[in-house]
Amino acid sequence: MTTAHTITAQLNVDIAIVGGAMAGATLALGLAKLSATLSRPLRIALIEAHLASNNHPGFDARSIAIAHGSIFELTRLGIWPKLQHLGTAIENIHVSDRGHFGMTELNAKPLGLGALGQVVELAQVGKVLFEQLAKSSVEVFCPATVTELQTQTNGHLLTLDNGTQLHCQLLVAADGANSVVRQHLGQPTEQINFDQTAIVANVSTDQPHQHWAYERFTQTGPLALLPMSSVPMTAAAHTAVSASAAQSRFSVVWALPPAQAEQLKYADKAEFLTALQQAFGHRVGRFVDVGQRSSYPLTLSYMPRPIYHRCIFIGNAAQTLHPIAGQGFNLGLRDVVGLLDVLKQAFSTYQLAHPSTEVDVGSNAILHQYLAARQADRDSTLSNIEFLVRGFSNQYWPMVAGRNLGLRLLSWLPPLKRPIAQTAMGWR
């Protein structure tokens, strides 16, 4: 890991990744694994502005649900075995429409699975990923930021705040919703404002969660609860925690009108827990405690074309989703896997035909292959998210009746659940 001292030399790399949170770190580790199979290893650089900690904007105190399909891909990349001790299994998902008759369940057991997904705390994941990066062939610049970006015919020249200059054939922007790379290159985004703000917090209940997750649609927006372990886990301590103690915490994501979210964010503990209890009900027992609360506005933001000259945008830099259905990281991971698959195919086919020359990893052919590979999945996911948000926030009675009937049909006709479950689990 390179520290922040002044360096004036120019370093040449094949791929530079800006942003080392979930998407960027995962891509870097995947590229290192791919590089180990090549006759000429790839030169990979990762530039990240923050050290992995609870204060890292990408590895903060939030939790995320990693879908079953994403677990499969992370296992294929050799990453999940390093993270699995941090996971809390989601075995069942309960979906309901508050104040109406619609509800259904998605269950892992009828699908022949042990879990539909796993919940992990980002701060813990970040530390593990950076430990793995330190052991890899990736050159990590952290903490470091890009202060200047020059687009050239054969690549990009990046100047970092410590004076280092990096020239890369392919630039990958994984630097989040407010992507500095996207701003440097002047690339546009489309935005949909849902006029909602999410409150995120960890809460405790007086009953064990028994590995249930909940998505409850309320008049203000969706309210999601994800099961968590009782305390941050290490691999050694994981088996020592009793089952009952490990099943009393949830991660809450609660969509509210901005003014109400602001009020509840700073309300005293008793007022917040009472409001949460009224909104969610008593299906998980009584809410007894809440940790630090944070909030962020809910929008759907996306780049119509997440590519530019010798540059690919992935994860939240390419699209930022409403948290309904928990698909943000899972879609970003499919960006990562899509890019790795395109590069692997390029090396496989090109080196057979041209064994004496090197693959240009930033070529137009590779960029457009990536764009084509990701388009259908991106488009359908973005459309589905917008449909869910608008459909379940609408109080027009035919819409209310239709969505509640749909939820009930899923309960009455179990075979209808399989395609819904497959989508929720990130399988395409």
PyMOL commands that set and color helices and strands:
alter all, ss='L'
color gray80, all
select helices_A, chain A and resi 22-35+68-76+80-86+109-111+122-134+180-185+238-240+245-247+258-265+269-280+315-317+324-326+328-353+364-393+397-412+414-424
alter helices_A, ss='H'
color red, helices_A
select strands_A, chain A and resi 10-18+44-47+63-67+88-90+92-97+103-107+117-121+139-141+146-152+155-160+165-173+190-205+212-218+221-228+249-256+287-290+294-302+307-308+311-313+319-320
alter strands_A, ss='S'
color yellow, strands_A
deselect
rebuild
show_as cartoon
